[in-house]
Amino acid sequence: MRILFGTDGIRGKAAQYPLDSATMFALGEALAHRLKEKHVIMGMDTRESGADIARALSAGIVAGGGRATYIGIIPTPGVAYLCRTSDAEAAISISASHNRYDDNGVKIFGHDGMKIPDADEERIEDEMRAIRRDHVSIPKIDLRDDRDLIEKYQQFLVISVAPDALRGMRVVLDAGNGAAFRIAPEVFRRVGADVRVINDQPNGRNINENSGAMHPAGLARVVVEQKAHFGVAFDGDADRAIFADDAGRIRDGDEIIYLWAHRLKRQRKLSGARVVTTVMSNFGFERQLQADGIELARAQVGDKYVLEMMLERGAILGGEQSGHIIDLTVHTTGDGIHTALVFGELLAEARKPFSKLHTFDPMPQILLNQQVGSKPALESLPKYQAAVTAALHDLGGSGRVLVRYSGTENKVRIMVEGPSEQQIISIAERLREILRQEIG
């Protein structure tokens, strides 16, 4: 049964079940049992708990007859890329993405560079629970960065854009004290950018702390102060990117996908005149794309589900409002650094300030979160169901209500869209309060 694996691997509190050493040892052993070639590579972000998880996984892989190679501190998409371009049969990224430092997690990729299917996660989880034992021997191995593998990923990023594509551009990078803190500045300088970096001093506990993709206001201020062409903020494992334009306005994933899709359309490279996003994308985005002759297909939330629909529908570009963007021409997962490089090249071609690049007129939208103590089926909550029915009646067919549980945290997310900002705020706050009462 698939209980521990969520929409983005296994998440939890560091050093606590299921991220304790005994369970991670069992996960490594169960994974190795399922592999023929037995070689697994792994990388991590800057959380202080990452090294212990890596050692436990490595010991379990060896116990299962496999071989583990440690890459070092590297973005999750770098782990995926190196898996599909090496002899590794599987790869593990140790990260909790945008969460606090005291959370952590593991994501498993297959040799194709894609997150393994839900069915494979279920089989691995079943064996992991069956073979888990409390007392395991985990050697205190020295974890050293594999500079050759890291350089291979850096070269991949550099050649994804034209030589000197960002020459003459001033760019601010917010590394969020996460996995991009060394690689992103190096790569941007190699393509000619004049780089200012903030939040690039990780100490194991400051990842995502008032910084990065979840807190881009500081980035926006620095972009204006530095008179930069644009700024980009990465989350903890750098698989997403949120932008700030030269006027200090935050630009999310919907807007970047819009600009990227139109660039591909002009180049006659937009396969099927289609992009894939999620149910969270703004309706104004969808409406404008339709007017421009581009279809928007919506997947459930989670980049793995976006990727699945992209493959099903023949799309080469897709992503999420949160900044995960997948470019299937070169990659199999969202890559914040690649996204930022391609955007920089796009901006250079536009020959106008980022703030002058109009995308679409968004419909007012609000997203609220509520901590929950449990996750019962929303359909089983009578007060909530009555409130949703009333909210949809109030919107009169001119808006949307989307409520879902987070796949990585004990939270419920409430999204409301509609023509009146005051109305949607009132509806969202009312729904959050009812959910707090029923399951908070």
Beta strands, then each sheet from edge to edge (+ up, - down):
strand 1: 5-6
strand 2: 9-13
strand 3: 39-44
strand 4: 67-73
strand 5: 90-94
strand 6: 103-110
strand 7: 170-174
strand 8: 194-198
strand 9: 230-234
strand 10: 241-245
strand 11: 250-251
strand 12: 274-278
strand 13: 295-299
strand 14: 317-319
strand 15: 325-327
strand 16: 365-371
strand 17: 400-405
strand 18: 411-417
sheet 1: 1+ 2- 6+ 5- 3- 4-
sheet 2: 8+ 7+ 9+ 10- 11+
sheet 3: 12+ 13+
sheet 4: 14+ 15-
sheet 5: 16+ 18- 17+
end
